[in-house]
Amino acid sequence: MIELRELSKKYGEATAVDGISLSINEGEMCVLIGPSGCGKSTTLKMINRMIDMSSGDVYVRGQNIKDQKAEILRRRIGYVIQSIGLFPHMTVGENIAVVPKLLKWKDEKIKAQVDSLLELVELGAEYADKYPSQLSGGEAQRVGVARALAAEPEILLMDEPFGALDPVTRESLQKGLLRIQKKLKKTVVFVTHDIDEAVRLATKIAIMKDGRIMQYDTPQNILSSPADKFTAKFVGKDRALKNLSRKYANEIMEKTAVVSLHAEMSEAETLFDGKVYLWVVNDEGELKGWLNKSDNSGGDCVEDNMSEVDTAEYSISEDSTLKDALSKLVMHGVVVLPVTKGDVVVGEVDIQKILEAGSE
């Protein structure tokens, strides 16, 4: 899909990118990462000719981008940057519609695309009439992603898009990007300085230093077999922990017994089956607490004996990473947590299985 051949960029005597070559297959998310000044953003910007290369070539579907007009090329490649770059005098809908209008799409097609993309990035069509000044940082970045996807490009370039956001918003947008990528299967080139973000998002990672690629491989291979001392140091010593950010609760969760908070304790006792606890749910199957086998002094009803819990604090969702699950287990000093879909209990994960998954 995308091929870089001996690509270089020089500024006078200084070399920003030094003869790099790599291939990115269709539907992959390639993450370029390295310390400041390593050439990752420069490399990305040469793919859509925001920066002209000094030597070498970039091919997209076998066609040299030098043979295309830069403005035509850019209309076919989505581009998302950290500063977002929304036009302040335009509404959200008008911002998203910029490239489709340049491509002379019909008005009804543009409106349908704007509404569809706002739903895709989990904002909703009602945001179309808002202005950028009315948006939070996370909302503005979602609009930036929607705008980049508006003309249905095959390729999406993302230059540290989440770097300026707080950790909670950043994690939410990472999840959103993975969800969008699973549905649309774009070919994505993503620049970041955050190795955890790279490991979580990438199909392949290119570790860069001084304008060169030190290692280009899958996250799993880079974590398990770093190519050199620089890569090993850059990735860090907690490689097993980082590996958990690519694995999810629904991959290792097991079925678990639950008991209604309205049930009699005698019924609960038949469900323990060797366990020392049961998850307590309401009539809709939503988590309300847990019941210890020894907790039977409060009366004959489960509700009178259970320990109430805050669902958000004492459970993880199906799409939670195992790294997040381990963090929550350690924070609460427990060895098992329920897995929920919405607030409904669908299974559980225990610390032993998480540790085993991290070592795979």
PELIN-V951107 format. One record per pair of residues at least 24 apart in sequence whose C-alpha atoms are under 10 Angstrom apart, sorted by the first residue. I is the first residue (numbers start at 1). J is the second residue. D is the distance in whole Angstrom. If there is no record, write none. Layout:
i->I j->J d->D
i->I j->J d->D
This chain:
i->1 j->25 d->5
i->1 j->26 d->5
i->1 j->27 d->9
i->1 j->28 d->9
i->1 j->59 d->8
i->1 j->60 d->6
i->1 j->61 d->5
i->1 j->62 d->7
i->1 j->63 d->10
i->1 j->154 d->9
i->1 j->155 d->9
i->1 j->187 d->8
i->2 j->26 d->8
i->2 j->47 d->9
i->2 j->58 d->7
i->2 j->59 d->6
i->2 j->60 d->5
i->2 j->61 d->6
i->2 j->62 d->8
i->2 j->63 d->9
i->2 j->64 d->10
i->2 j->155 d->9
i->2 j->187 d->8
i->2 j->188 d->10
i->2 j->189 d->10
i->3 j->47 d->9
i->3 j->57 d->8
i->3 j->58 d->6
i->3 j->59 d->5
i->3 j->60 d->7
i->3 j->61 d->8
i->3 j->62 d->8
i->3 j->63 d->10
i->3 j->64 d->9
i->4 j->43 d->9
i->4 j->46 d->10
i->4 j->47 d->8
i->4 j->56 d->8
i->4 j->57 d->6
i->4 j->58 d->5
i->4 j->59 d->7
i->4 j->60 d->9
i->4 j->64 d->10
i->5 j->55 d->9
i->5 j->56 d->6
i->5 j->57 d->5
i->5 j->58 d->6
i->5 j->59 d->8
i->6 j->55 d->7
i->6 j->56 d->5
i->6 j->57 d->7
i->6 j->58 d->9
i->7 j->43 d->8
i->7 j->46 d->9
i->7 j->53 d->7
i->7 j->54 d->8
i->7 j->55 d->6
i->7 j->56 d->4
i->7 j->57 d->6
i->7 j->58 d->7
i->7 j->211 d->10
i->7 j->212 d->10
i->8 j->39 d->10
i->8 j->42 d->10
i->8 j->43 d->8
i->8 j->46 d->9
i->8 j->52 d->10
i->8 j->53 d->6
i->8 j->54 d->6
i->8 j->55 d->5
i->8 j->56 d->6
i->8 j->57 d->9
i->8 j->211 d->8
i->8 j->212 d->9
i->9 j->39 d->9
i->9 j->42 d->8
i->9 j->43 d->8
i->9 j->46 d->9
i->9 j->51 d->9
i->9 j->52 d->8
i->9 j->53 d->5
i->9 j->54 d->5
i->9 j->55 d->7
i->9 j->56 d->9
i->9 j->211 d->9
i->10 j->52 d->10
i->10 j->53 d->8
i->10 j->54 d->6
i->10 j->55 d->9
i->11 j->54 d->9
i->15 j->39 d->9
i->15 j->54 d->10
i->15 j->210 d->8
i->15 j->211 d->7
i->16 j->40 d->9
i->16 j->41 d->10
i->16 j->42 d->7
i->16 j->43 d->9
i->16 j->209 d->10
i->16 j->210 d->7
i->16 j->211 d->5
i->16 j->212 d->9
i->17 j->41 d->10
i->17 j->42 d->7
i->17 j->43 d->7
i->17 j->53 d->9
i->17 j->54 d->9
i->17 j->55 d->10
i->17 j->208 d->10
i->17 j->209 d->9
i->17 j->210 d->7
i->17 j->211 d->4
i->17 j->212 d->6
i->17 j->213 d->9
i->18 j->43 d->10
i->18 j->54 d->10
i->18 j->55 d->9
i->18 j->56 d->10
i->18 j->209 d->10
i->18 j->210 d->8
i->18 j->211 d->5
i->18 j->212 d->6
i->18 j->213 d->9
i->19 j->54 d->10
i->19 j->55 d->8
i->19 j->56 d->7
i->19 j->57 d->10
i->19 j->211 d->8
i->19 j->212 d->7
i->19 j->213 d->9
i->20 j->56 d->9
i->20 j->57 d->10
i->20 j->208 d->10
i->20 j->211 d->8
i->20 j->212 d->6
i->20 j->213 d->6
i->20 j->214 d->10
i->21 j->56 d->9
i->21 j->57 d->9
i->21 j->58 d->9
i->21 j->212 d->9
i->21 j->213 d->8
i->21 j->216 d->10
i->22 j->58 d->10
i->22 j->206 d->9
i->22 j->213 d->9
i->22 j->216 d->8
i->23 j->58 d->10
i->23 j->59 d->9
i->23 j->216 d->10
i->24 j->60 d->10
i->24 j->187 d->8
i->24 j->188 d->9
i->24 j->189 d->9
i->24 j->203 d->10
i->24 j->204 d->8
i->25 j->61 d->10
i->25 j->187 d->7
i->25 j->188 d->10
i->25 j->203 d->10
i->25 j->204 d->10
i->26 j->61 d->9
i->26 j->154 d->9
i->26 j->155 d->9
i->26 j->185 d->8
i->26 j->186 d->7
i->26 j->187 d->5
i->26 j->188 d->9
i->27 j->154 d->9
i->27 j->155 d->9
i->27 j->181 d->8
i->27 j->182 d->9
i->27 j->184 d->9
i->27 j->185 d->5
i->27 j->186 d->5
i->27 j->187 d->4
i->27 j->188 d->7
i->27 j->203 d->9
i->28 j->155 d->10
i->28 j->181 d->9
i->28 j->185 d->8
i->28 j->186 d->7
i->28 j->187 d->5
i->28 j->188 d->6
i->28 j->189 d->8
i->28 j->202 d->8
i->28 j->203 d->6
i->28 j->204 d->7
i->29 j->155 d->10
i->29 j->156 d->9
i->29 j->157 d->10
i->29 j->178 d->10
i->29 j->181 d->9
i->29 j->185 d->9
i->29 j->186 d->8
i->29 j->187 d->6
i->29 j->188 d->5
i->29 j->189 d->6
i->29 j->190 d->7
i->29 j->198 d->10
i->29 j->201 d->7
i->29 j->202 d->5
i->29 j->203 d->5
i->29 j->204 d->7
i->29 j->205 d->9
i->30 j->157 d->10
i->30 j->187 d->8
i->30 j->188 d->6
i->30 j->189 d->5
i->30 j->190 d->6
i->30 j->191 d->9
i->30 j->198 d->9
i->30 j->201 d->9
i->30 j->202 d->6
i->30 j->203 d->6
i->30 j->204 d->5
i->30 j->205 d->6
i->30 j->206 d->7
i->30 j->216 d->9
i->30 j->217 d->9
i->30 j->218 d->9
i->31 j->158 d->9
i->31 j->159 d->10
i->31 j->188 d->8
i->31 j->189 d->6
i->31 j->190 d->5
i->31 j->191 d->6
i->31 j->192 d->7
i->31 j->193 d->10
i->31 j->195 d->10
i->31 j->197 d->9
i->31 j->198 d->6
i->31 j->199 d->9
i->31 j->201 d->8
i->31 j->202 d->6
i->31 j->203 d->8
i->31 j->204 d->6
i->31 j->205 d->5
i->31 j->206 d->6
i->31 j->207 d->8
i->31 j->216 d->10
i->31 j->219 d->10
i->32 j->159 d->9
i->32 j->160 d->10
i->32 j->189 d->7
i->32 j->190 d->6
i->32 j->191 d->5
i->32 j->192 d->7
i->32 j->193 d->8
i->32 j->195 d->10
i->32 j->198 d->8
i->32 j->202 d->9
i->32 j->204 d->9
i->32 j->205 d->6
i->32 j->206 d->5
i->32 j->207 d->6
i->32 j->208 d->7
i->32 j->213 d->9
i->32 j->216 d->9
i->33 j->160 d->10
i->33 j->190 d->9
i->33 j->191 d->6
i->33 j->192 d->5
i->33 j->193 d->5
i->33 j->194 d->7
i->33 j->195 d->7
i->33 j->197 d->10
i->33 j->198 d->7
i->33 j->205 d->7
i->33 j->206 d->6
i->33 j->207 d->5
i->33 j->208 d->6
i->33 j->209 d->9
i->33 j->213 d->10
i->33 j->234 d->10
i->34 j->191 d->9
i->34 j->192 d->8
i->34 j->193 d->6
i->34 j->194 d->8
i->34 j->195 d->9
i->34 j->206 d->8
i->34 j->207 d->6
i->34 j->208 d->5
i->34 j->209 d->6
i->34 j->210 d->9
i->34 j->211 d->10
i->34 j->212 d->10
i->34 j->213 d->9
i->34 j->214 d->10
i->34 j->231 d->9
i->34 j->234 d->8
i->34 j->235 d->10
i->35 j->192 d->9
i->35 j->193 d->6
i->35 j->194 d->9
i->35 j->207 d->9
i->35 j->208 d->8
i->35 j->209 d->7
i->35 j->210 d->9
i->35 j->234 d->9
i->36 j->192 d->10
i->36 j->193 d->8
i->36 j->208 d->10
i->36 j->209 d->9
i->36 j->210 d->9
i->37 j->208 d->10
i->37 j->209 d->8
i->37 j->210 d->7
i->37 j->211 d->8
i->38 j->207 d->9
i->38 j->208 d->6
i->38 j->209 d->5
i->38 j->210 d->5
i->38 j->211 d->5
i->38 j->212 d->8
i->38 j->213 d->9
i->39 j->208 d->7
i->39 j->209 d->8
i->39 j->210 d->7
i->39 j->211 d->5
i->39 j->212 d->8
i->39 j->213 d->10
i->40 j->159 d->9
i->40 j->190 d->9
i->40 j->191 d->6
i->40 j->192 d->8
i->40 j->193 d->9
i->40 j->206 d->9
i->40 j->207 d->9
i->40 j->208 d->7
i->40 j->209 d->9
i->40 j->210 d->10
i->40 j->211 d->8
i->40 j->212 d->9
i->40 j->213 d->9
i->41 j->158 d->9
i->41 j->159 d->7
i->41 j->160 d->9
i->41 j->190 d->9
i->41 j->191 d->6
i->41 j->192 d->9
i->42 j->159 d->10
i->42 j->191 d->10
i->42 j->211 d->9
i->43 j->189 d->10
i->43 j->191 d->9
i->43 j->211 d->9
i->44 j->79 d->10
i->44 j->157 d->7
i->44 j->158 d->8
i->44 j->159 d->8
i->44 j->189 d->7
i->44 j->190 d->8
i->44 j->191 d->8
i->45 j->79 d->9
i->45 j->157 d->8
i->45 j->158 d->10
i->45 j->159 d->9
i->47 j->73 d->9
i->47 j->74 d->9
i->47 j->77 d->9
i->47 j->157 d->9
i->47 j->189 d->9
i->48 j->72 d->10
i->48 j->73 d->7
i->48 j->74 d->6
i->48 j->75 d->9
i->48 j->76 d->9
i->48 j->77 d->7
i->48 j->78 d->9
i->48 j->79 d->9
i->48 j->155 d->10
i->48 j->157 d->8
i->49 j->73 d->8
i->49 j->74 d->8
i->50 j->74 d->8
i->60 j->155 d->9
i->72 j->103 d->10
i->74 j->99 d->10
i->74 j->153 d->10
i->74 j->155 d->10
i->75 j->99 d->7
i->75 j->100 d->9
i->75 j->102 d->9
i->75 j->103 d->8
i->75 j->148 d->9
i->75 j->151 d->8
i->75 j->152 d->10
i->75 j->153 d->8
i->76 j->148 d->10
i->76 j->149 d->10
i->76 j->151 d->7
i->76 j->152 d->8
i->76 j->153 d->5
i->76 j->154 d->7
i->76 j->155 d->7
i->76 j->156 d->9
i->77 j->148 d->8
i->77 j->149 d->9
i->77 j->151 d->9
i->77 j->152 d->9
i->77 j->153 d->5
i->77 j->154 d->7
i->77 j->155 d->5
i->77 j->156 d->6
i->77 j->157 d->7
i->77 j->187 d->10
i->77 j->188 d->10
i->78 j->144 d->10
i->78 j->145 d->8
i->78 j->146 d->9
i->78 j->147 d->8
i->78 j->148 d->4
i->78 j->149 d->6
i->78 j->150 d->8
i->78 j->151 d->8
i->78 j->152 d->8
i->78 j->153 d->6
i->78 j->154 d->8
i->78 j->155 d->6
i->78 j->156 d->4
i->78 j->157 d->6
i->78 j->158 d->8
i->78 j->186 d->10
i->78 j->188 d->9
i->79 j->144 d->9
i->79 j->145 d->8
i->79 j->147 d->9
i->79 j->148 d->5
i->79 j->149 d->9
i->79 j->153 d->10
i->79 j->155 d->9
i->79 j->156 d->6
i->79 j->157 d->5
i->79 j->158 d->6
i->79 j->159 d->8
i->79 j->161 d->10
i->79 j->188 d->10
i->79 j->189 d->10
i->80 j->141 d->8
i->80 j->142 d->10
i->80 j->143 d->10
i->80 j->144 d->6
i->80 j->145 d->6
i->80 j->146 d->9
i->80 j->147 d->8
i->80 j->148 d->6
i->80 j->149 d->10
i->80 j->156 d->8
i->80 j->157 d->6
i->80 j->158 d->5
i->80 j->159 d->6
i->80 j->160 d->8
i->80 j->161 d->6
i->80 j->162 d->10
i->80 j->190 d->9
i->81 j->141 d->9
i->81 j->144 d->8
i->81 j->145 d->9
i->81 j->148 d->10
i->81 j->157 d->8
i->81 j->158 d->6
i->81 j->159 d->5
i->81 j->160 d->6
i->81 j->161 d->5
i->81 j->162 d->9
i->81 j->163 d->9
i->81 j->190 d->10
i->81 j->191 d->10
i->82 j->141 d->8
i->82 j->144 d->9
i->82 j->158 d->8
i->82 j->159 d->6
i->82 j->160 d->5
i->82 j->161 d->4
i->82 j->162 d->6
i->82 j->163 d->6
i->82 j->164 d->7
i->82 j->165 d->9
i->83 j->137 d->10
i->83 j->140 d->10
i->83 j->141 d->8
i->83 j->144 d->9
i->83 j->159 d->10
i->83 j->160 d->9
i->83 j->161 d->8
i->83 j->162 d->9
i->83 j->163 d->9
i->83 j->164 d->8
i->84 j->137 d->9
i->84 j->140 d->7
i->84 j->141 d->6
i->84 j->142 d->9
i->84 j->143 d->8
i->84 j->144 d->6
i->84 j->145 d->9
i->84 j->147 d->10
i->84 j->159 d->10
i->84 j->161 d->8
i->84 j->162 d->10
i->85 j->132 d->10
i->85 j->140 d->9
i->85 j->141 d->9
i->85 j->144 d->8
i->86 j->131 d->9
i->86 j->132 d->7
i->86 j->133 d->10
i->86 j->140 d->8
i->86 j->141 d->9
i->86 j->143 d->8
i->86 j->144 d->7
i->86 j->147 d->9
i->87 j->131 d->9
i->87 j->132 d->8
i->88 j->131 d->7
i->88 j->132 d->6
i->88 j->133 d->7
i->89 j->131 d->7
i->89 j->132 d->8
i->89 j->133 d->9
i->90 j->129 d->9
i->90 j->130 d->9
i->90 j->131 d->6
i->90 j->132 d->8
i->91 j->127 d->9
i->91 j->128 d->7
i->91 j->129 d->5
i->91 j->130 d->5
i->91 j->131 d->5
i->91 j->132 d->7
i->91 j->133 d->10
i->91 j->134 d->10
i->92 j->118 d->9
i->92 j->125 d->10
i->92 j->126 d->10
i->92 j->127 d->7
i->92 j->128 d->5
i->92 j->129 d->6
i->92 j->130 d->6
i->92 j->131 d->6
i->92 j->132 d->7
i->92 j->134 d->10
i->92 j->135 d->9
i->92 j->140 d->9
i->92 j->143 d->7
i->92 j->144 d->9
i->92 j->146 d->10
i->92 j->147 d->9
i->93 j->117 d->10
i->93 j->118 d->9
i->93 j->125 d->9
i->93 j->126 d->10
i->93 j->127 d->8
i->93 j->128 d->4
i->93 j->129 d->6
i->93 j->130 d->8
i->93 j->131 d->9
i->93 j->143 d->9
i->93 j->146 d->10
i->93 j->147 d->9
i->94 j->128 d->8
i->94 j->129 d->8
i->94 j->130 d->10
i->94 j->131 d->9
i->94 j->147 d->9
i->95 j->128 d->9
i->95 j->131 d->9
i->95 j->132 d->9
i->95 j->143 d->8
i->95 j->144 d->9
i->95 j->146 d->9
i->95 j->147 d->7
i->95 j->148 d->10
i->95 j->150 d->10
i->96 j->128 d->9
i->96 j->143 d->7
i->96 j->144 d->8
i->96 j->145 d->9
i->96 j->146 d->6
i->96 j->147 d->4
i->96 j->148 d->8
i->96 j->149 d->8
i->96 j->150 d->6
i->96 j->151 d->9
i->97 j->146 d->10
i->97 j->147 d->7
i->97 j->148 d->10
i->97 j->150 d->7
i->97 j->151 d->8
i->98 j->147 d->8
i->98 j->148 d->10
i->98 j->150 d->8
i->98 j->151 d->9
i->99 j->147 d->8
i->99 j->148 d->9
i->99 j->149 d->10
i->99 j->150 d->7
i->99 j->151 d->6
i->99 j->152 d->10
i->100 j->147 d->10
i->100 j->150 d->7
i->100 j->151 d->5
i->100 j->152 d->9
i->101 j->151 d->9
i->102 j->151 d->10
i->103 j->151 d->8
i->105 j->151 d->9
i->110 j->150 d->9
i->110 j->151 d->9
i->113 j->146 d->10
i->113 j->149 d->10
i->113 j->150 d->7
i->113 j->151 d->9
i->113 j->152 d->9
i->114 j->143 d->10
i->114 j->146 d->8
i->114 j->147 d->8
i->114 j->149 d->10
i->114 j->150 d->7
i->115 j->146 d->10
i->116 j->146 d->9
i->116 j->150 d->10
i->117 j->142 d->10
i->117 j->143 d->9
i->117 j->145 d->9
i->117 j->146 d->6
i->117 j->147 d->8
i->117 j->149 d->8
i->117 j->150 d->7
i->118 j->142 d->8
i->118 j->143 d->7
i->118 j->145 d->10
i->118 j->146 d->7
i->118 j->147 d->9
i->119 j->146 d->9
i->120 j->145 d->10
i->120 j->146 d->8
i->120 j->176 d->9
i->120 j->177 d->10
i->120 j->179 d->9
i->120 j->180 d->7
i->120 j->183 d->10
i->121 j->145 d->8
i->121 j->146 d->7
i->121 j->173 d->9
i->121 j->176 d->7
i->121 j->177 d->8
i->121 j->179 d->9
i->121 j->180 d->8
i->122 j->176 d->8
i->137 j->162 d->10
i->137 j->164 d->9
i->137 j->165 d->7
i->137 j->166 d->9
i->137 j->169 d->8
i->137 j->170 d->10
i->138 j->162 d->8
i->138 j->164 d->10
i->138 j->165 d->7
i->138 j->166 d->9
i->138 j->168 d->10
i->138 j->169 d->6
i->138 j->170 d->8
i->138 j->172 d->9
i->138 j->173 d->7
i->139 j->169 d->9
i->139 j->173 d->9
i->141 j->165 d->9
i->141 j->170 d->10
i->141 j->173 d->8
i->142 j->173 d->8
i->142 j->176 d->9
i->142 j->177 d->9
i->145 j->173 d->10
i->145 j->177 d->9
i->145 j->180 d->10
i->149 j->184 d->10
i->149 j->186 d->9
i->152 j->184 d->10
i->152 j->186 d->9
i->153 j->186 d->8
i->153 j->187 d->9
i->154 j->184 d->9
i->154 j->185 d->9
i->154 j->186 d->6
i->154 j->187 d->6
i->154 j->188 d->9
i->155 j->185 d->10
i->155 j->186 d->6
i->155 j->187 d->5
i->155 j->188 d->6
i->155 j->189 d->8
i->156 j->186 d->7
i->156 j->187 d->6
i->156 j->188 d->5
i->156 j->189 d->6
i->156 j->190 d->8
i->157 j->187 d->9
i->157 j->188 d->6
i->157 j->189 d->5
i->157 j->190 d->6
i->157 j->191 d->8
i->158 j->188 d->7
i->158 j->189 d->6
i->158 j->190 d->5
i->158 j->191 d->6
i->158 j->192 d->9
i->159 j->189 d->8
i->159 j->190 d->6
i->159 j->191 d->5
i->159 j->192 d->7
i->160 j->190 d->7
i->160 j->191 d->5
i->160 j->192 d->5
i->160 j->193 d->8
i->160 j->194 d->9
i->161 j->190 d->8
i->161 j->191 d->8
i->161 j->192 d->8
i->162 j->191 d->10
i->162 j->192 d->9
i->162 j->197 d->10
i->163 j->191 d->10
i->163 j->192 d->8
i->163 j->193 d->8
i->163 j->194 d->9
i->163 j->197 d->10
i->170 j->197 d->9
i->171 j->197 d->9
i->174 j->200 d->8
i->174 j->201 d->7
i->175 j->200 d->9
i->175 j->201 d->9
i->175 j->319 d->8
i->175 j->320 d->9
i->175 j->321 d->10
i->177 j->201 d->8
i->178 j->202 d->10
i->194 j->235 d->10
i->195 j->219 d->10
i->195 j->234 d->8
i->195 j->235 d->6
i->195 j->236 d->9
i->195 j->242 d->9
i->196 j->235 d->9
i->196 j->239 d->10
i->196 j->241 d->10
i->196 j->242 d->6
i->196 j->243 d->9
i->196 j->245 d->7
i->196 j->246 d->9
i->197 j->242 d->10
i->197 j->245 d->9
i->197 j->246 d->10
i->198 j->242 d->10
i->198 j->245 d->10
i->198 j->246 d->10
i->199 j->223 d->9
i->199 j->235 d->10
i->199 j->242 d->7
i->199 j->243 d->7
i->199 j->244 d->9
i->199 j->245 d->7
i->199 j->246 d->7
i->200 j->242 d->8
i->200 j->243 d->8
i->200 j->244 d->9
i->200 j->245 d->5
i->200 j->246 d->5
i->200 j->247 d->9
i->200 j->321 d->9
i->201 j->245 d->9
i->201 j->246 d->8
i->202 j->246 d->9
i->207 j->231 d->7
i->207 j->234 d->9
i->207 j->235 d->9
i->219 j->243 d->8
i->219 j->246 d->9
i->220 j->246 d->9
i->220 j->360 d->9
i->224 j->359 d->9
i->224 j->360 d->9
i->239 j->358 d->9
i->239 j->359 d->9
i->240 j->323 d->10
i->240 j->355 d->9
i->240 j->356 d->10
i->240 j->357 d->9
i->240 j->358 d->5
i->240 j->359 d->6
i->240 j->360 d->8
i->241 j->322 d->9
i->241 j->323 d->7
i->241 j->326 d->9
i->241 j->354 d->10
i->241 j->355 d->9
i->241 j->357 d->10
i->241 j->358 d->6
i->241 j->359 d->9
i->242 j->322 d->10
i->242 j->323 d->7
i->242 j->358 d->8
i->243 j->321 d->10
i->243 j->322 d->9
i->243 j->323 d->8
i->243 j->357 d->8
i->243 j->358 d->6
i->243 j->359 d->8
i->243 j->360 d->9
i->244 j->321 d->7
i->244 j->322 d->5
i->244 j->323 d->5
i->244 j->324 d->8
i->244 j->325 d->9
i->244 j->326 d->9
i->244 j->354 d->8
i->244 j->355 d->9
i->244 j->357 d->7
i->244 j->358 d->5
i->244 j->359 d->9
i->244 j->360 d->10
i->245 j->320 d->9
i->245 j->321 d->5
i->245 j->322 d->6
i->245 j->323 d->5
i->245 j->324 d->8
i->245 j->325 d->10
i->245 j->358 d->9
i->246 j->320 d->10
i->246 j->321 d->7
i->246 j->322 d->8
i->246 j->323 d->8
i->246 j->358 d->10
i->247 j->319 d->9
i->247 j->320 d->8
i->247 j->321 d->6
i->247 j->322 d->6
i->247 j->323 d->8
i->247 j->354 d->9
i->247 j->357 d->8
i->247 j->358 d->8
i->248 j->317 d->9
i->248 j->318 d->7
i->248 j->319 d->6
i->248 j->320 d->6
i->248 j->321 d->4
i->248 j->322 d->5
i->248 j->323 d->8
i->248 j->324 d->9
i->248 j->325 d->9
i->248 j->354 d->10
i->248 j->357 d->10
i->249 j->316 d->8
i->249 j->317 d->7
i->249 j->318 d->5
i->249 j->319 d->6
i->249 j->320 d->6
i->249 j->321 d->6
i->249 j->322 d->6
i->249 j->323 d->9
i->249 j->324 d->9
i->249 j->325 d->8
i->249 j->338 d->10
i->249 j->339 d->7
i->249 j->340 d->10
i->249 j->347 d->9
i->249 j->348 d->8
i->249 j->349 d->7
i->249 j->350 d->10
i->249 j->354 d->9
i->250 j->317 d->8
i->250 j->318 d->5
i->250 j->319 d->7
i->250 j->320 d->8
i->250 j->321 d->9
i->250 j->322 d->9
i->250 j->339 d->8
i->250 j->340 d->10
i->250 j->346 d->9
i->250 j->347 d->8
i->250 j->348 d->9
i->250 j->349 d->9
i->251 j->318 d->9
i->251 j->319 d->9
i->251 j->321 d->10
i->251 j->322 d->9
i->251 j->349 d->10
i->251 j->357 d->10
i->252 j->318 d->10
i->252 j->322 d->9
i->252 j->347 d->10
i->252 j->348 d->9
i->252 j->349 d->7
i->252 j->350 d->9
i->252 j->353 d->7
i->252 j->354 d->8
i->252 j->357 d->8
i->253 j->318 d->9
i->253 j->337 d->10
i->253 j->338 d->9
i->253 j->339 d->7
i->253 j->346 d->9
i->253 j->347 d->6
i->253 j->348 d->5
i->253 j->349 d->5
i->253 j->350 d->8
i->253 j->353 d->9
i->253 j->354 d->10
i->254 j->338 d->10
i->254 j->339 d->9
i->254 j->346 d->9
i->254 j->347 d->5
i->254 j->348 d->5
i->254 j->349 d->6
i->254 j->350 d->9
i->254 j->353 d->10
i->255 j->338 d->10
i->255 j->339 d->10
i->255 j->345 d->9
i->255 j->346 d->7
i->255 j->347 d->5
i->255 j->348 d->7
i->255 j->349 d->9
i->256 j->338 d->8
i->256 j->339 d->10
i->256 j->345 d->9
i->256 j->346 d->8
i->256 j->347 d->5
i->256 j->348 d->6
i->256 j->349 d->9
i->257 j->345 d->9
i->257 j->346 d->10
i->257 j->347 d->8
i->257 j->348 d->9
i->258 j->282 d->10
i->258 j->285 d->8
i->258 j->287 d->9
i->258 j->290 d->9
i->258 j->291 d->10
i->258 j->345 d->8
i->258 j->346 d->9
i->258 j->347 d->9
i->259 j->283 d->10
i->259 j->285 d->9
i->259 j->287 d->10
i->259 j->289 d->10
i->259 j->290 d->9
i->259 j->291 d->9
i->259 j->302 d->8
i->260 j->284 d->9
i->260 j->285 d->8
i->260 j->286 d->10
i->260 j->287 d->10
i->260 j->288 d->9
i->260 j->301 d->10
i->260 j->302 d->7
i->260 j->303 d->8
i->261 j->285 d->10
i->261 j->287 d->10
i->261 j->288 d->8
i->261 j->289 d->9
i->261 j->290 d->9
i->261 j->291 d->9
i->261 j->301 d->7
i->261 j->302 d->5
i->261 j->303 d->5
i->261 j->304 d->8
i->261 j->305 d->9
i->261 j->306 d->8
i->262 j->300 d->10
i->262 j->301 d->6
i->262 j->302 d->6
i->262 j->303 d->6
i->262 j->304 d->9
i->263 j->300 d->9
i->263 j->301 d->6
i->263 j->302 d->6
i->263 j->303 d->8
i->264 j->299 d->9
i->264 j->300 d->6
i->264 j->301 d->5
i->264 j->302 d->6
i->264 j->303 d->9
i->264 j->304 d->10
i->265 j->291 d->10
i->265 j->293 d->10
i->265 j->295 d->10
i->265 j->296 d->7
i->265 j->298 d->10
i->265 j->299 d->8
i->265 j->300 d->5
i->265 j->301 d->5
i->265 j->302 d->5
i->265 j->303 d->9
i->265 j->304 d->9
i->265 j->305 d->8
i->266 j->296 d->10
i->266 j->300 d->8
i->266 j->301 d->9
i->266 j->302 d->9
i->267 j->300 d->10
i->267 j->301 d->9
i->267 j->302 d->9
i->268 j->293 d->9
i->268 j->301 d->9
i->268 j->302 d->7
i->269 j->293 d->7
i->269 j->296 d->10
i->277 j->306 d->10
i->278 j->306 d->9
i->278 j->338 d->10
i->279 j->306 d->9
i->279 j->307 d->10
i->279 j->337 d->9
i->279 j->338 d->8
i->279 j->345 d->8
i->279 j->347 d->10
i->279 j->348 d->10
i->280 j->306 d->7
i->280 j->307 d->9
i->280 j->308 d->9
i->280 j->309 d->10
i->280 j->345 d->9
i->281 j->343 d->10
i->281 j->344 d->8
i->281 j->345 d->8
i->282 j->344 d->9
i->284 j->343 d->9
i->284 j->344 d->7
i->284 j->345 d->10
i->285 j->340 d->10
i->285 j->343 d->8
i->285 j->344 d->5
i->285 j->345 d->6
i->285 j->346 d->9
i->286 j->311 d->9
i->286 j->340 d->8
i->286 j->341 d->9
i->286 j->342 d->8
i->286 j->343 d->5
i->286 j->344 d->4
i->286 j->345 d->6
i->286 j->346 d->10
i->287 j->311 d->6
i->287 j->312 d->10
i->287 j->314 d->9
i->287 j->315 d->8
i->287 j->338 d->8
i->287 j->339 d->10
i->287 j->340 d->8
i->287 j->342 d->10
i->287 j->343 d->6
i->287 j->344 d->6
i->287 j->345 d->6
i->287 j->346 d->10
i->288 j->343 d->9
i->288 j->344 d->10
i->288 j->345 d->10
i->289 j->314 d->9
i->290 j->338 d->10
i->311 j->338 d->9
i->311 j->340 d->9
i->311 j->342 d->10
i->311 j->343 d->7
i->311 j->344 d->10
i->311 j->345 d->10
i->312 j->340 d->10
i->312 j->343 d->8
i->314 j->338 d->7
i->314 j->339 d->9
i->315 j->339 d->6
i->315 j->340 d->7
i->315 j->341 d->10
i->315 j->343 d->9
i->315 j->345 d->9
i->315 j->348 d->9
i->315 j->349 d->10
i->316 j->340 d->6
i->316 j->341 d->9
i->316 j->342 d->10
i->316 j->343 d->9
i->316 j->345 d->10
i->316 j->347 d->10
i->316 j->348 d->9
i->316 j->349 d->9
i->317 j->341 d->6
i->317 j->342 d->7
i->317 j->343 d->8
i->317 j->344 d->10
i->317 j->345 d->9
i->317 j->346 d->9
i->317 j->347 d->10
i->318 j->342 d->9
i->318 j->345 d->10
i->318 j->346 d->8
i->318 j->347 d->9
i->318 j->348 d->10
i->322 j->349 d->9
i->322 j->351 d->10
i->322 j->353 d->10
i->322 j->354 d->6
i->322 j->355 d->9
i->322 j->357 d->8
i->322 j->358 d->8
i->323 j->354 d->8
i->323 j->355 d->10
i->323 j->358 d->9
i->325 j->349 d->8
i->325 j->350 d->9
i->325 j->351 d->9
i->325 j->354 d->8
i->326 j->350 d->9
i->326 j->351 d->7
i->326 j->352 d->10
i->326 j->354 d->7
i->326 j->355 d->8
